[in-house]
Each structure stands twice: as structure tokens, then as C-alpha cells.
Amino acid sequence: MKNYLAVFFISLFLVTGPLTATTLKRQGLEASGSITTVPVQGEYYRTLEQVRDATVLVAGTGGFGSGVVISPKGLILTNYHVIHNVKIEDIKIWLYSADELGYYKVNLIGIDPFADIAVLHINNMPEHKMPMTYLELEKDKNNYSLAQEVWAIGHPLGMQWSVTRGVINSFERASFITAYVRLVQHTALIQKGNSGGPLVDEDGKVVGVNTYVTKPKDALGFGYATRSDDVFFAVSQILLYGKVLRPAMSIQSMPLNEFTLVAIKKRYGADVKMPSGIYGSVVFGLIDKDTGEVKSSWAIDQGLRDLDVIISFADTIINSNEDLHNAIRDHKPGDIIRLMLIREGQFMYLDYELTKLDFTAYVKYYDARNEDIEKEGKPELPEEELPLEEEKEIDPTE
């Protein structure tokens, strides 16, 4: 990984054909847009050559990743983990060019570690190279479909501006960092070096930003990309306010069904009073059952108790954790929400003030990833997923 500069100057093998012959068209670039907005066009097409030209190489002091230009004035989108703990003056950007080997410097506009997103701005781009070729983010959640063809472009294992093709397996996966951010699971081959690069549809529109890859033993892993409508929200918030405030309840929860009901009774005792034949989201872990330690004073102060079953959130019916996460996502910190609960067999209402996600705990997570990469060791990560930089092979059945 640390030899990325040597690899960078090796001649490249590029796939430069159109994504599909029937739908991709060449489109003239407009000089509209600014660094305070995310451009959206009524008519939008990009050829694969334009997708390639809008994909960049992002390098810091200890490694490299990919990025994508998202405005004609030089806004760059990449993964937060690519620049974590890297001084901004040490970050360099390379554009695709057959006759130019120079790099560009950037300013940091903002970050959203929960979505693993960082927004940069090229600060030394010559005027004659403006406007830049850029890609648009898909922001309509209804424009995703199963088995939809997608293309990933980036720098896997140092092979710059490589293109792979696959299909979407799922577009409703919860992020490995927080359930309030969604991932696209896909089969386009990605590796170390693809982090922060675009996943595009047949029109050359970004449907996701590649961030993780699973590596089960003796098989190719699935790729995961932060869904572009969530990315669009994060980037818009960063450009408007300089930060992204994500709402949270500060609780742990599990879906209530016939299977989790068995686990709850095993954990809390057969006599625990839980509703049967009903679905919802069960609150647990506010107080450590074994030690009595308070784990979420916020939720307790708001009136929640362990084993409360949330069945309605602001008049939205809650049948699962996914329902709860989707409902929370549409609000902001400080909102007061009317909950309907079942507590010890009784229905009740509770007015609950939302707090915000706290990044403090995740700083250690990102630090551990960097340290383990430098030591070529194995970080403490969830057993299902890996950052693109990591080489550890895992068995998802463990």
C-alpha cells in the first residue's frame, strides 16, 4: 500500500467503451453550480469516459483511495476513512490525464463519518481547466432496482481507473456504522483502493460511493457502497451548515417476533411480561442487567425503560427495527416525538426528545483501522465486513 506512488506511474489499462450502447450519450458540460450546492440537471447522461475523467485518485501519507468530482467547480467526494488522521496539507489529488502527472491540493469542506463521507475542494485548479467534468448523485430513493446493472471505477490494488461491472443485490442494507445510513450491496468487483470511488448506473449517475468489501474464504466478496441519496443529504448538509447532525434515540433495540421473544425470555426470565402475536421494536440494554450500570441516561431520563416495545413513532407504525430507523431518519436532533409503547402489557404514550449521534465512540474505530493497517495486523471489526484497505479474510458463518 505504501508504494502507491510507484504504482501510480505504471501505464494504465482502461475500459473506455460506453456503459450501454443504447442509453449513454455524450453531454456538454455546463458552467453552472457552486460550492454551496450539489448540481442537479434535468437531462443527464455521462459516457464511461466522462465517468473515468470525473474519478480521481486521493492519496495521503499512509495510503490511497478513490474519489469523484461532484461539481464543475471542483468539489471532490471521497470516503472519510481515506483521510482519517491525515493532515489536509498532505492530501493530494490526481486526475485522469494522458499527458499530465502533476497533482492538486485540496481544502477540507466537511465530513460525515457516519456515512463515511468527506467533501474536499481543489484549491489550485487553473481557470482554463474549468468547468470540470463531474458526476451527479442520484437522490431519488425510488430509482434503485434489484439486479440493476452498475459499474464501479477506482484504483483497486493500485490499478488506476479500472472499471468493473455488476448488479445490485440489495439497496436497503443498513450501514455497518449506523442503521440510519443505507448501503447498496453489489457484485461489481472492488478491492483496496476503490474506497471513495463511484458506483454508477447506465446513465453515468452515481448511485453509491464504494466503502466496504466482504472477503469470505474461498469466494469473492460483495461490495458495499453508501447509497447516493444518503450521500446527497450529507453533502447538502455539509455545504449548507458545515456539518451533518443525525438524529438518534440513544437506545439499543431488536425486532419483536416469535424468535426474539424466545431470546428475551431466556435472557430476562420466563416470567417477563412481553406481548405475543404483535410486532414492534424492543428497547434493551439501557441498564446492564448484570452490573446495574446505566448505559443510556438520555433514554432513561426521557422515560424509556428496558423491554418497552415501540409500536408507533410519530404516527408511523413500527413493525421492525428497519421501520424505526426509517422513521427516525426523517427527523432532526431536538425534535419531540410521540411514541406509542407497550410496557408490561399496558399501552401508553411517551413524548420523546431525539438526541444526536455521537461520533466519539467511532473515532476509536477509525483509529484502530489506521493503526492495524500500518502494522499489517487484524483490526477489531465486525465479523461480516471489512474496509477496502484491509486484507483480513473472514468466514461470515463464524
PyMOL commands that set and color helices and strands:
alter all, ss='L'
color gray80, all
select helices_A, chain A and resi 4-8+48-53+80-83+88-90+113-115+127-129+156-158+228-241+258-268+297-302+321-329+360-375
alter helices_A, ss='H'
color red, helices_A
select strands_A, chain A and resi 55-59+64-69+75-78+92-94+104-112+117-122+149-154+162-174+182-186+198-200+206-213+223-227+247-248+252-256+280-284+309-313+316-317+336-343+346-353+355-356
alter strands_A, ss='S'
color yellow, strands_A
deselect
rebuild
show_as cartoon
